[in-house]
């Protein structure tokens, strides 16, 4: 846990990938959990994740020396995702131990209901398995609603689709529907096949109708 937190202080750009693997309650140490929660807050606020910012937000709860002690030794920074997986795995094993202990106690009850205990065990194990899979599910209704709004915007003459700048070549525009803001397009071919000439002609066509090139 210390190696992971220290790595994130030195490599804040790695936080996005780590956040997909580790949640605050995966940390066993209270200080470690608090530091990670502050990192999440800083990332959400668009602030830089560094020792000073973390210490400032933990003021009154933990001392400066407590946070500084985390970064006394520098781990192998190249292994930051490895540390994240180890933290998550250790947390999963602790949860399994708690569930197993609870199941054993339930089974000792003279009036225990085997069916109910099995159902509880399945629910608990499913919950642990679900935490291991970083998949974002989306309902069909939500997906359809977003696409319908896009189509309505196009019909009304608004939206990203209608902001497209045509290349001036009908056959090309029929396939790519022109260029849109934020897109990166590659013009690729073997040497001496006319890439530069085509690009210049596209630029000329777009400039003729008032677009900057």
C-alpha positions, -999 to 999 in steps of 0.1 A, spaced: 0 0 0 28 24 8 46 16 -24 15 23 -44 8 56 -27 44 67 -30 45 58 -67 13 79 -73 29 109 -56 59 106 -79 39 95 -109 5 113 -107 -2 106 -144 -6 70 -135 -35 77 -112 -62 72 -139 -52 36 -146 -48 28 -109 -82 43 -100 -98 16 -123 -83 -11 -102 -83 2 -66 -110 17 -44 -104 35 -10 -118 6 10 -92 -17 -6 -66 -2 17 -61 -18 51 -43 11 68 -65 40 79 -39 66 69 -34 49 35 -71 49 29 -74 86 38 -45 95 15 -60 77 -14 -94 93 -8 -76 127 -9 -59 117 -42 -93 109 -56 -106 143 -45 -76 161 -61 -80 142 -93 -117 150 -94 -110 187 -88 -84 187 -115 -56 195 -90 -21 182 -90 -15 151 -68 15 160 -46 26 156 -10 19 193 -1 -17 191 -14 -24 158 3 -9 171 36 -30 203 34 -63 184 30 -54 160 58 -46 188 82 -63 182 116 -66 144 109 -30 134 104 3 151 111 27 162 83 53 137 95 27 109 90 23 117 54 60 124 48 68 90 62 50 74 33 75 88 8 107 82 28 117 54 5 111 54 -33 98 21 -47 102 7 -82 81 34 -100 78 12 -131 57 -13 -111 29 11 -101 1 -11 -117 16 -42 -101 13 -25 -67 -23 -17 -74 -31 -53 -83 -15 -65 -51 -35 -41 -30 -67 -52 -47 -58 -89 -43 -50 -85 -7 -83 -67 -1 -102 -94 -19 -86 -121 3 -95 -102 34 -131 -99 23 -132 -137 15 -119 -144 50 -146 -123 65 -173 -139 44 -160 -174 52 -159 -167 89 -195 -154 88 -206 -185 69 -190 -208 94 -208 -191 123 -241 -193 104 -236 -230 98 -231 -236 136 -266 -223 144 -288 -253 153 -317 -237 133 -296 -228 103 -313 -227 69 -290 -243 44 -308 -228 14 -306 -193 29 -269 -197 38 -261 -209 2 -280 -179 -12 -260 -155 10 -227 -172 0 -235 -169 -37 -245 -132 -33 -213 -125 -14 -191 -143 -39 -208 -126 -68 -202 -92 -52 -165 -100 -49 -162 -112 -84 -180 -81 -97 -154 -59 -80 -127 -77 -99 -141 -68 -133 -136 -32 -144 -165 -32 -168 -189 -2 -173 -223 -15 -182 -249 7 -199 -286 1 -204 -300 -3 -239 -324 26 -232 -297 50 -222 -276 41 -252 -306 45 -275 -316 78 -260 -281 92 -266 -282 82 -303 -317 95 -308 -306 129 -295 -277 128 -319 -301 121 -348 -325 148 -337 -296 173 -336 -286 163 -371 -321 167 -384 -323 202 -368 -290 212 -384 -269 211 -352 -246 187 -335 -211 174 -344 -223 156 -375 -235 188 -391 -203 206 -381 -184 184 -406 -163 202 -432 -166 184 -466 -134 176 -484 -148 186 -518 -145 151 -531 -179 135 -532 -168 99 -531 -146 105 -501 -173 125 -483 -197 97 -489 -176 74 -468 -161 97 -441 -188 125 -442 -162 152 -441 -139 162 -412 -152 170 -377 -137 190 -348 -115 169 -326 -109 141 -351 -75 129 -362 -75 116 -398 -46 98 -415 -39 101 -453 -18 70 -460 -4 54 -492 28 42 -507 54 68 -519 46 88 -550 9 79 -550 -4 115 -547 -9 120 -509 4 156 -509 -16 165 -541 -48 151 -526 -42 169 -493 -36 202 -511 -67 198 -532 -88 191 -500 -73 222 -484 -81 243 -515 -117 230 -517 -123 238 -480 -107 272 -482 -129 281 -513 -161 277 -492 -147 299 -463 -130 274 -440 -96 280 -424 -70 254 -434 
